Every structure is written in structure tokens, then in C-alpha cells.
Amino acid sequence: MSKILVVYYTHTGNTEKMAQAVAEGAKAVQGVEVELKRQASPWKLADFDAILIGAPTYQHNMTANIRKLLEEIAFHEVNLEGKVGAAFGSYGWSGEAPRFVLEVMENKFRMDVLKPPLLIKYAPDEKGLVECRKLGRDAAEKALKST
Ligand SMILES: Cc1cc2nc3c(=O)[nH]c(=O)nc-3n(C[C@H](O)[C@H](O)[C@H](O)COP(=O)(O)O)c2cc1C
């Protein structure tokens, strides 16, 4: 049994729609347990085999709570090495946040990341939701293989 966490922030609901579809995709894989959350304590992350972070872009950056989560993981030295990591998020025109998140996952936390991050402009349409479900499924399958 692999444990998958989808944790996200949203202000206007677009990244939330993505997160729900990502979780749905992961749940479709047999042998995984999926949690979908708006907040997670950094210590809890060590319990999961795959961590998928949903981060919308505001002011060319990730939002303060996502940055805080990443900083706390680093500060408390929560070991995520080798766990599966993925990042996604809604954006309007530049979409930096999921790229930043994935970069930290790969280079600082030494996670086994799925590239590239999944970016969707504003609200996901049906095609976008299919991509989100695929990201969840891919992460869950990768986590299953590595456990
Ligand atoms: C004040 C404000 C600043 C924003 N800054 C950016 C930005 O720098 N780059 C970008 O790609 N999108 C930017 N956006 C667009 C949001 O990323 C977009 O609306 C996205 O769908 C929000 O996701 P959410 O519904 O999950 O909160 C901004 C939106 C607002 C309201």
C-alpha cells in the first residue's frame, strides 16, 4: 500500500479543481491510499510515499503558505529523499509557482520528481482535468513501484 498526499492552496478555486482531479487520478490506481488537503504539517509529510503540491501563481511567485510549508520542511529537516514529488497549479500569464515548487522538491529535498510541472491557465477545462488525473495516476504508479 502506497500513501499519496495531494496538498494545495487556492484563492479562487482553480487549483482546487485541479487538485480534486489529481486526487481522483491517483485513487484510480489499485493499492494506494490518497489524502487531499488544503494544509499539511511538515512532519506529516514523512508518512507519505508521494507528495503532490498544488500551487497557484500570484505576483510571480508561490503563495505565502506554500512557501512556508517548503521552508518548514527544510528548517525541521524532514527527510523526503527518494519520495515521489510532483507540482501543479493554475496560472494566468507566467506560472512560476509550480516550477519553483518542483525545483525545491528536486534540488533541496532530493525527491524523485515527475517533470515537467503541470500548469493550467485559469480554470481547467475537460482536457485540463484529464491531464490532472493523469498526473495523479502517474505519481501513484511511480510510488507503488518504488515501495
Ligand atoms: C492579484 C493577482 C496576481 C496574480 N499574479 C499572477 C502572476 O504573477 N502570474 C500568473 O501567471 N498569474 C497570476 N495571477 C493569475 C492567477 O494565477 C490565476 O487567476 C489562477 O487561476 C489563480 O488560481 P486559484 O484559483 O487556484 O487561486 C494573478 C492573479 C491575481 C488576482
The ligand as a Gaussian input file, in Angstrom:
#p B3LYP/6-31G(d) Opt

LIG

0 1
 C       -3.521000      39.756000      -7.657000
 C       -3.217000      38.656000      -8.647000
 C       -1.919000      38.446000      -9.052000
 C       -1.619000      37.441000      -9.974000
 N       -0.327000      37.266000     -10.378000
 C       -0.052000      36.338000     -11.331000
 C        1.270000      36.191000     -11.812000
 O        2.210000      36.860000     -11.399000
 N        1.494000      35.253000     -12.761000
 C        0.494000      34.460000     -13.264000
 O        0.770000      33.591000     -14.091000
 N       -0.773000      34.591000     -12.835000
 C       -1.070000      35.498000     -11.883000
 N       -2.362000      35.635000     -11.440000
 C       -3.429000      34.797000     -12.001000
 C       -3.721000      33.569000     -11.108000
 O       -2.602000      32.696000     -11.073000
 C       -4.931000      32.832000     -11.678000
 O       -6.078000      33.639000     -11.517000
 C       -5.164000      31.464000     -11.088000
 O       -6.220000      30.829000     -11.769000
 C       -5.463000      31.515000      -9.607000
 O       -5.545000      30.221000      -9.105000
 P       -6.523000      29.825000      -7.901000
 O       -7.951000      29.965000      -8.425000
 O       -6.198000      28.421000      -7.576000
 O       -6.262000      30.756000      -6.775000
 C       -2.667000      36.640000     -10.505000
 C       -3.986000      36.856000     -10.080000
 C       -4.272000      37.863000      -9.175000
 C       -5.700000      38.086000      -8.746000

